[in-house]
Amino acid sequence: MLDGMLPHLKEMMPYIPADVVDDLQRTLGTADFEGAMVRSFQQHMSTEEASQIIAFYESPAGKHMIAVMPKVLNEGQDAGAQLGQQVMFEVIQRHKDEINAAAKLYHEEHPQNAPQH
């Protein structure tokens, strides 16, 4: 989690001292993330349901699901991103004249933000 968060933190606060980053890493290392997850599962799932799910994960189908799930999630995320980009492109194309007119008006009202040629 920290590996994903740290670059964003450094981008937002490039001046952050190294000892603060070290303290953050140490403190996150001792945080009880597992306990938080267990409490969440306990809140939303009965012991009987958890037992049934564990039995499924121990079955051949469950083991197969665990093995392929990272790839399925990654492929689904990639496909969703591609679809989102395609939809965005199509909508922008449909509204191209409207967008261009809005951009022209915006730059007339905000000349400091107009593109420099």
N, C-alpha and C positions, 0 to 999 in steps of 0.2 A: 504494500500500500504506500509506504513512504517513497519507494522508488518512483511511483507514478505521481506522487504529490510534490516531491522535492523540486523538480524542475519548474513547476508552476509557482511554487513559493519563491524560488530564487528569481523568477521572471518578475513577479509582483514586487518583490523586495530584494533587488540585487545587492543591497547594502547589508543584508542580514549577516551578523557576525558568525564565524565558524563555530564558536562555542555554543551559540543558540541552536544551530543545526545539530551539533553533537548532543545537546540536552534533549532536543526533540526526538532524536533517534533513540537515545537511552530510555526516555519516558515512554515512547510508543512501544519499545521492546518489553516493558514491564506491564503494559496495559492488558487487561483481561478480556481480549476480544472473544476468546472461546466461550467464556462465561456469558458474555452478552448474547452470543448466538444461541447458547443452550437456553437461556431465559426466553428468548424470542420463540424458539421451537416449543418450549413448554407452554407458552401463552397461547399458541395457535394449533397445538396438536396434542391429542391424548397419548397416553402411554401405549394403549392398544394400537393406535394408528402408527406410532413410531415403530412398534414391533413388526407390524405388517410391512412397513416400508423397508425395514432392515432385512426382513425375510426376502423381499423382492430383490434388493441389492445383492443378496447372497446367491440368488438364483442365476442360471446361465443368462437369461434375458437381462437381468439387472446388471450383471457384470459386463455384458456387451454394451448396455446403455452407458455405463460409467466410462467405458473405454472410448466410445465414439462421441460422447457429449461435448468435449472441448472442440472437436472438429466441427460438429453440427452447429454449435453456438458461434464459432468463428465464421463459418460459411454463411450462416443466417445473418450475422452482423454485416458482413461484406455485401451480401445481396441486398439487405435493407438500405445500406448506404448508397449503393449503385442505383437502386430504385428511387430513393429520395432525390439524388442528383438528377436523374432523368426527369422526374416529375417537376422539379424546380426549373430545369431547362425548358420544358414544354410550356409551363405556365408563364415564364418570362418571355418566351417567344410569342405567346398569344397576346401578351400585354406590352409588347415592345414599344409601340407608339405611345401608349399611356406613360410608360416608364421614362421614355426619352423626353416627353413633354414635362413630366414632373422634375426630371433632372435639370432641364433647362431653366425652369422656374426657380428651383432651389438655388442654382448657381447665380441667377440674376439677383436673388434676395440675399445671398451669402457670397459676395465676390471673393472674400478671403479664402473660401473653400473651393473655388473654381479650379479646374485642372490647368496647370501651366503648360503652354505650348511653346 
